[in-house]
Amino acid sequence: MEITKTNSTVLAQFIALLVIAFLAPFIGNQFITGTIVNATLILSFFLLGYRSAILLCFLPSVISLSLGFMPMAIMLPFIMLGNIILVSSFKLIKNYYLALFSGGILKALLLFLTASIFINNPIVLSMMSWPQLLTAISGGLLAYLIKKKLDF
């Protein structure tokens, strides 16, 4: 494969978004971290396309687990699936806000319901409830502002 300016730009954008998603858990605050990670996932969809965004849906969770930031490993596949649901909503629904709110609600519901089934820890259960919706929506709003500012 020939390396072109376009390929280099896409790779650089992917790596930049991955680094942001990687560094976000070091902030140590669920609301800030979740907002940043959700914003990177949504931005990756609009910048790089669906396939790259789906790949990024897996990486922040794996990184968080390996660094010890994720309290329950059993939630890993569900968090990944929730991220995929959020990104996929933008592929399926063309209205930005409708995609954001429906994807955010579905992601939050998935995480709350699976946490309710698999986890008997009130702190983790509360982390997998309304904060997931809040960080999805705030991440989507942040992504929208960045998208508008950079005009893409």
C-alpha positions in Angstrom: 0.0 0.0 0.0 1.3 3.4 -0.9 1.5 5.9 1.9 -0.2 9.1 0.8 -1.0 12.4 2.5 -4.6 11.2 2.9 -3.5 7.9 4.5 -1.1 9.8 6.8 -3.7 12.3 7.8 -6.2 9.5 8.6 -3.6 7.6 10.6 -2.6 10.7 12.5 -6.2 11.5 13.4 -6.9 7.9 14.5 -3.8 7.9 16.7 -4.6 11.4 18.1 -8.1 10.2 19.1 -6.7 7.0 20.5 -4.2 8.9 22.6 -7.0 11.2 23.9 -9.1 8.2 24.8 -6.1 6.5 26.4 -5.2 9.5 28.6 -8.8 10.3 29.6 -9.0 7.7 32.4 -6.0 9.3 34.1 -8.1 12.3 34.9 -9.8 10.1 37.5 -13.3 11.6 37.3 -16.0 9.5 35.6 -17.9 12.5 34.3 -14.9 14.1 32.6 -13.4 10.8 31.4 -16.7 9.6 30.1 -17.4 12.8 28.3 -14.0 12.8 26.6 -14.2 9.2 25.6 -17.7 9.5 24.2 -16.6 12.7 22.3 -13.7 10.9 20.8 -15.9 8.0 19.7 -18.4 10.3 18.0 -15.7 12.5 16.5 -14.0 9.4 15.1 -17.2 8.4 13.3 -17.4 11.8 11.6 -13.7 12.2 10.9 -12.6 8.6 10.1 -15.8 6.7 9.3 -17.8 3.9 10.9 -15.1 1.1 10.8 -12.5 3.2 12.5 -15.0 4.4 15.1 -16.0 0.8 15.9 -12.3 -0.1 16.4 -12.0 2.8 18.9 -15.1 1.5 20.7 -13.0 -1.4 21.9 -9.7 0.3 22.8 -10.6 2.7 25.7 -12.3 -0.1 27.7 -9.3 -2.5 27.2 -6.9 0.2 28.2 -9.0 1.2 31.3 -9.2 -2.5 32.4 -5.5 -3.1 31.9 -4.6 0.1 33.9 -7.0 -0.9 36.7 -9.5 2.0 36.2 -12.4 -0.4 35.4 -13.8 -1.7 38.7 -15.5 -4.9 37.2 -14.0 -6.8 34.3 -17.3 -8.5 33.7 -18.6 -5.2 32.4 -16.0 -4.9 29.7 -17.9 -6.5 26.8 -21.0 -4.5 27.7 -19.2 -1.2 27.8 -17.8 -2.0 24.4 -21.2 -2.9 23.1 -22.6 0.3 24.6 -19.9 2.3 22.8 -20.8 0.5 19.5 -24.5 1.3 20.1 -23.7 4.9 20.6 -21.5 5.1 17.4 -24.0 3.0 15.4 -26.8 5.4 16.2 -25.0 8.1 14.2 -24.7 5.7 11.2 -28.4 4.7 11.4 -30.0 8.0 12.3 -29.1 11.1 10.2 -30.4 13.7 12.7 -27.4 14.4 15.1 -29.4 15.1 18.2 -31.9 12.2 17.7 -28.9 9.9 17.1 -27.1 11.3 20.2 -30.1 11.0 22.6 -31.3 7.6 21.3 -27.8 6.2 21.3 -27.1 7.6 24.7 -30.3 6.3 26.2 -29.7 2.8 24.7 -26.1 2.7 25.9 -27.1 3.8 29.5 -30.0 1.2 29.6 -27.7 -1.6 28.4 -25.1 -0.8 31.0 -27.6 -0.3 33.9 -29.5 -3.5 33.1 -26.3 -5.7 32.7 -24.8 -4.2 35.8 -28.0 -5.0 37.7 -27.8 -8.6 36.6 -24.0 -9.2 37.1 -23.0 -6.8 39.9 -24.0 -6.7 43.5 -22.1 -3.5 44.3 -24.1 -0.3 44.8 -21.2 2.0 43.9 -20.5 0.2 40.6 -24.2 -0.1 39.9 -24.6 3.7 40.3 -21.7 4.3 38.0 -23.5 2.2 35.3 -26.7 4.2 35.6 -27.6 7.8 34.9 -23.9 8.9 34.7 -23.6 6.9 31.5 -26.4 8.8 29.9 -25.0 12.1 31.1 -21.5 11.4 29.8 -22.9 10.2 26.4 -24.9 13.3 26.0 -22.2 15.7 27.2 -19.6 13.9 25.0 -22.0 14.2 22.1 -22.4 17.9 22.7 -18.6 18.4 23.0 -18.1 16.5 19.8 -20.7 18.7 18.1 -19.0 21.9 19.2 -15.6 20.6 18.0 -17.1 19.4 14.7 -18.7 22.8 14.1 -15.5 24.7 15.1 -13.3 22.6 12.8 -16.0 22.5 10.1 -16.1 18.8 9.1 
